[in-house]
């Protein structure tokens, strides 16, 4: 039986998309007749009920980058690439790799590309499927953009000379175009792999007088959480029956303050949610709020956004973001795009939602099944297993 090795030094806890992605990749690999193994961060402690084979071996992570100086960037690059070469050489020697095995490096960045290439060159295994999924641009969290991109271009230039079925991927059209222009290599676009199998029944569009808005995920500034907070007073003066469900994970003080200020309009939840409980939380809203700052999210996707669309929820999002790119693919409007990343622009978008309420909510509801059929683990892993032409 061939193996399916998942390499993810960014997996160090059970929150966010990292854990969800690795879990669905693992389960899908089994369904395709592979024996999966995940190599991840030393800090990661798996849930025993998941029953997955884990090797927590990595000390460094692509997330461990701070834009301090180019010298610091170079140290991070050296550490990451040296470690992945050493660990793969130790844990995955050629003689232990069954024929036609898959090597998947996902949520990767340039701190890993050279080390991985050195290991592939050392193997001399043309039968292996090598899959590299880049989920953010080369310059993310790097001090010197031009140097980081030059390094990425040089690192990627190694791969066409290596043996094996090697393919590169990005998870959105903008990032795919960015890497193809930078590297000269072809990239494929992945769907967003979301486990919709345990969703509750999806209710039709609400007819109640007020609208329900929901914000999910960590209450970070780059996600626009404080834009929402700053917009509440002015919005509620015009629409006093609207309700806001705000996720305030690990932020009890913020939660208490919001409940005290808006006792009739704001509900908070401080807990990390997953599975059915998470989907039930999203369904508390008619509209998902994803007013993300495109300085951080220009090339980044949002699983939360796609999950909400798969549940038939409409959305408010930021101009120039990946979320706008997704909505442009549909002939019917599914949400409202904020013109600027400001509280006033968010307020205007919420008012527009009210004005177009009936059509937006119905369009989103009607599109949900298509989203679920397109963006799921089976489609994601099927793409990884396709042969190069």
N, C-alpha and C positions, 0 to 999 in steps of 0.2 A: 504493500500500500504506500503510495507517495505521501510525503508529509507536506504540511502547509505551515510554514514558519512566518509568524507575524512579529515584526520588529518594531517596537514602539517605545522608545525611551521617554516619551511624554506621558505614559500611563503611570501615574503614581498615587491616584486615589479613585474613589468610586463616584465622583461628581463630574458633571459636564459630559461633553460628547465623547471624550476619550474612552471612558469605560463602556459607554453604550456601543460605540463602534467596534471595539475589540470583542465585546460579547457577541454581537451579531455576526461578525466575521468568523469567529470560532464556530458558532453553531452552523452557519451556512457551509463552512468548509467540510464539516462532518457530513452534511447532507449530500455533498458532491463526491463523497468517497475518499476524502483526505483525512489524515491524522494531524490535527492542528496543535501547535505549540506557540505560546506567546512569550517573547523576551521583552521585559519591561523594567521599570525603575525598581531599585532595591527597596524603596519605601512602600511599594504596593503590597497590600494585604488583601487577597481576594476573598470574596464571600464564599464560604464552603459550599453553600447550596448551588452555586453556579457550576460546580463540577468541571472546572477547566484546568488544563495543564499549563502552569505558569513557571517561568524562570525569571525571578526578579534579580537582574544582574547589573543593570546600568547605574552608574553613579551620576553621570552628567545627563542633562536633559536639554532639548532645544528651547524650552521655556526659560532656561537659566541664562538669560542674556539681558544686559543693561547697557544702554547706549552711552557709555562713559568716554571711550576713546577708541581709535582704530587699533591701538596696541592691545586694549582689552578684547576687542573683537577677535583679533588674531589668536589670542590665548584661548578663547572659547572655541574657535575653529580647530585649533590644534588638539585640544582636549577631547572634543566630540569625535573627531575623525580618528584619532589614535585609539580611543576606547572602542568604537564600533569595530574597527579592524581586529583589535586584540580579542574582544569577546566573541565575535563570530568565528575567528580562527580557533578559539578554544572550544566553544560549544557546538559549532557546526562544521567540523572538518569534513572534507569531501567524502571520506569513506563512510560517514554516518548519514549521508543524504541519499535517501532512496531515489531511484531514477524518476524523472519528470516531477520532482517536487517543486513547490511554489515558495518563493522568497518574497514576502510583501513588507516593504518599508513604507509606513503611512504616517500622515501628519508630520512629514519630514521637512527638513530645511538644510541649508548648506553646511551646517555643522556636522553632517553625516555623509555627504555625497562622495568625498574623496576616499574616506575609510572604507565605505561599501565597495567602491570601484576597485580598490586594492585587493579586497578579499575575493571579489568575483574573478579578477585576473589570476589570483593564486589558485583558484579552484580548477580551472580548465574543464568546465562542465557545460557544454552546449545544450544539454537536455533540460536544464533548469529554466523555469519561468521566473524572471526577475521583474517585480512590479514596484514602482516608486511613485507614491502619491504625495504631491506637494500641495499644502493647503494654505500657504501664505507666501507673499513675495520674498525675494532674496534679501531685501533690505529691512525686513521687519525686525525690530529691536536691535538694529545695527547702527553704530555711530556714523559710519561713512558709507552712504548709499552707493556711490560710484565704485568704490573699492569692493564692496560686498557683491555687487552685480558682476564686476569683472571676475571675481573669484568664482562665482556661480557659473559663469559662461565657460571658464577654463575647466572647472570640475566636470561639467556636463559633456564637454568635448571628448572626454576619455571614453565614454560609454559606447559610442559606435564602434570602437576598436576591440571591444570585449566580446567573449563568447557567451552565448545564451540568448534566450528569447526575452529581450529587455524592452520594457515599455514604461513611458512616463505618463502621468495623469495629473489633472487639476480638477477642482470640484465646481468651477464656474467659468463662464465664457470669458470674462475679463481677465482672470488669472491665466487661463489657457493661452490667450492671445499674448499676454505679457511674457510668458515663458517661451513661447515659440519665437517671438521676436528677439528675445535676449539670447537664447541658446541656439537657434536654428534647428532645433529638434522638433519632431511632431509630438504633440500631447493629445491625449484623449480626455474627454470631459466625463466625470463620474456623475451619476445621480446622487441625491442625498439619501443615504441609507437610514431609513427610519423604521422602527419596529411598530407598525400599526396594528399588529395582530391582537393586542389586548385592549383596544379602544372600547369605551362604552358606547351605547347607542347615541347617535348624533341627533339632537333635536332640530327641528326646522327653525327658520329665523324667528326670533322673538318678536312678539307684537306689543309687549308692554311699553308704556310711555317713555320711560327713560332708557338710555343705552347703557350697556355694561362694557367697560374697558378693562383689559387685563394686561399686566406686565409680568413676564416670567423670567426667571434667572437671577443672577447676582445683581444687586442694586448698585451697579458701577456707573461712574460719570460717563464713560465712553458709550455706554448703552442708553444714554439719555434719561436715566432714572430721575436726575434732578431737574431736567427740563419738565418732566411730568409733574413733579412736586411744585415747581414754580408756576405751572400753568393752572393748577387746580382751582385756586380762588376765583380767578377771572372767568374760567370756564363755567364753574358751578353757579356763578351769578346769573348766567344766561340759561343754563340747563340744570336746575337744582335737583332734578330727580335722577341724574346719572349716577352710576356706581362705578367705583374704581377698585379692582382687585390687584393689589400690588405685592409682588414677591419681595420680601425683605430678609433674604437668607442671612442668618448670623448677624442681624442688625436690629436687636430688640429695642434699642433707644430710638432709632428712626421710626420703627413700627409704632411704639407708644406715642411718639410725638404726632404722627399722622392721624392716629385714631383719636387723639385728644383734640386736634384742630378740626377734623372733619368726621365727627362721630356718625353722621348719617349717610356719608358718601364714600368712605374709604374702608376697605377690609384688607388686612394684611396677613401674610403667612410667612413665618420665619424659617420654615423647615425645607430641607432639600427633599424634592419629590421625584419619584420615578415610576415607570410603568403606568398602570391604570390610574393611580392617584394623581399623577402628573397630568394625564389627559383630562381627567375630571376637573382639575384646576383650570386648564385652558378653556374648557367648555363653560366655565362660569362667566366668560366674557362673550360679547358679540363681536368685539373688535380687539385685535391684538395690537399693542403698542410696541413698535420696534424703531424708535427714533434714534438710531445708532449714529454716532459720529463717523463720517466717512474717512476722516483722517486715520482712523483705526480700522474701519470696515470696508474700505474701497474695494479690496480684493478678497474679502472674507465673507464666507457664507454664514447663515444663521439656521441651525437645525430647528430652533424654536419657531421661526417664521414658517418654515415648510411644514412643521408639525401642525401649526394652526391652520394653514391652508388645507391640509389633509383632514382636518376636523370641520371644515366648512366655515371657518372664521374669516372675516375680512381683516384688513390691517391698515395701520398708519405707519409710514416708513419714510426714510430720508432720500432726497433727490441725489442721484449719483451713486447710490448703493447697489449691491448685488440684488437686493430685494426688488428694486425698481426694474432691473434687468429681467427678473423672473416675471413680473407682472406684464411687461411689454410683450411677452410671448403669447398672451391671451387676448382674444378679440373683445371680450367683455371686461369692463373694469372690475377689479376685485378689491381695490383699496384706494387710499388717498396718499399722494406723495407730498411731503413737506417741501416747500421751496427752499427753506434755509434751516440750519440747525439752531433754532432759537425757540424759546417758550412761546413767543407770539405766533410763530409759524405753526407750531404744534396746536395751539388754540384754534387757529384758522382751519387746520386740517380736521380737527374734531367737529367744528361747526359744519364743514363740508360733508362729513359723514352723516350728520343729522339730515342735511338737505337731500342727500342721495341715498338715504337709509334703505329704502325698500329694494332698490335695484342692486346695491352693493352686497347686502346680506344674502339676497337670493342667488346672485351670481357666484358668490363664494361657496354657498351650500351646494349648488349644482356642479361645481368644479371639484369638489372634495374627492370623489371616487377616482377621478383621473390622476390626481396628485398621489393618492395612495398606491395606485397601480404602477406608477412611474418611479416613485422615489421610495425604494424599500430595499432590504438586505439582499434579496434574491437578485434583483437587477444589478446591484452594486458588485456582488461577488461574481455574477455571470460575466460582467465586463472584465474583471481581473483574469478570468480563466480563458478568455478568447485568445486564440493563437494569432501571432503576428502574420500579416499577409506577405 
